[in-house]
Amino acid sequence: MAMYTSLTGLNAAQTDLSTTSNNIANVGTVGFKRSRAEFGDIISSSALQSAGRIAGNGTALKSIKQQFTQGAIQSSLNVMDMAIMGEGFFMVKSTSGTTDMSFTRNGSFTVNNDRFVVDSGGQALQVYPVNDSGTVISTSINDTRALRLPLTSGQPRATTGISLSLNLPSDSEVIPSNPIYTAANPYVFNKNDPTTYNKFTSTTVYDSLGNPLAAEIYYVRTSSSNSAATTNDWNVHVVVDGTELTPSSGPNPMQLQFSSTGQLVSPTTGIGFNPLAIPGGDPLTVSVDHGTATTQYSDPFSIVSLTQDGFPAGRLDSVTVDSDGVVKASFTNGQTQALGKVAVATFANLNGLKQTGDAHYTATGLSGDPILGEAGSSGVGTIRSGALEQSNVDITEELVNLITAQRNFQANAKAIETDSTMTSAIINIRS
């Protein structure tokens, strides 16, 4: 019986050695979690056997448990390398949708030829859908989707509005106007004749095809007064791509009226202009809004702000991942787009997870269903971009365990040898 008891010890020592060897072999595996073999003694007894006379029948493997402690963080130059600081697992799934969800701490992600962000096994990183501001729309596992980087920012946006604020000098001269050009009075607006306007500014607008068009705004002072009851008037000429636009309502050309204190009286809202035909594209319809900050002071002519809401299609320029896991793409046209928020899952029983290799796991009945959460909240760890979580194997501790397993194996082998010697001695007894 002692031989079989020691045999269980040999098997236990061999299992312990195998577990330790696996830990040592994976000391460089990203996201790997060390394992620990746990054993229990074997007791065989009957109801009438004295409790003080049970010697035991050896040992048996109870389980091999992984230790889900945090591994060291190592920086990398790849922004798509990610590490979870704290609790949680990345969620990955085949882009074909035929494979069950897997969970991993291995955040070594790359971009494949279809622009999906994938792990070393080709499974795509899953993210929550978000709105334009990066706020999660749904945290349901059925709503998660594969993270895919766009090539461009999408379709170009035609300019619909120009917003600007400026100061027009109060000492600007009044330029007489004549609806009919005559030699006696040549002061009819002509953008090529600086004597027919006081000031001008320009910007770039975009048509529906994403083509840039020059937009020029000219200011012509038509009246002035020191009386508080009379406004100071300016004509505004808007020229896009060499064509002067006509206001869709109100006076033509557009007019600005200032009080005697230099405050803009009208218009108080944007003024729309008739559409400009664009070859091959949609007509360009814009409005010009001078806001409430436009003034007529004694200061020099200055542009306080000048913006327009159009842009061309831009190519992908860079990708960032913040500590909350929000993935944002920046494009060459200056636009940014939130692509999703990295989905993170936790489990009620981590040791119930089934190992599938490459530091990946699948859920089982013992682990329970994944509990989805957002990084940085509800006990879930934060995301660190440009970093990888290394194995949590302590090589010094594993070498000590290796020696211990070896000694245990030798001791059990010695016990078998001793039992064999005793048995031989008994067989060789002669009467």
Summary of the structure (lengths in Angstrom):
residues: 431
radius of gyration: 38.7
end to end distance: 24.9
largest distance: 152.5
contacts: 1299
relative contact order: 0.20
helix: 16%
strand: 36%
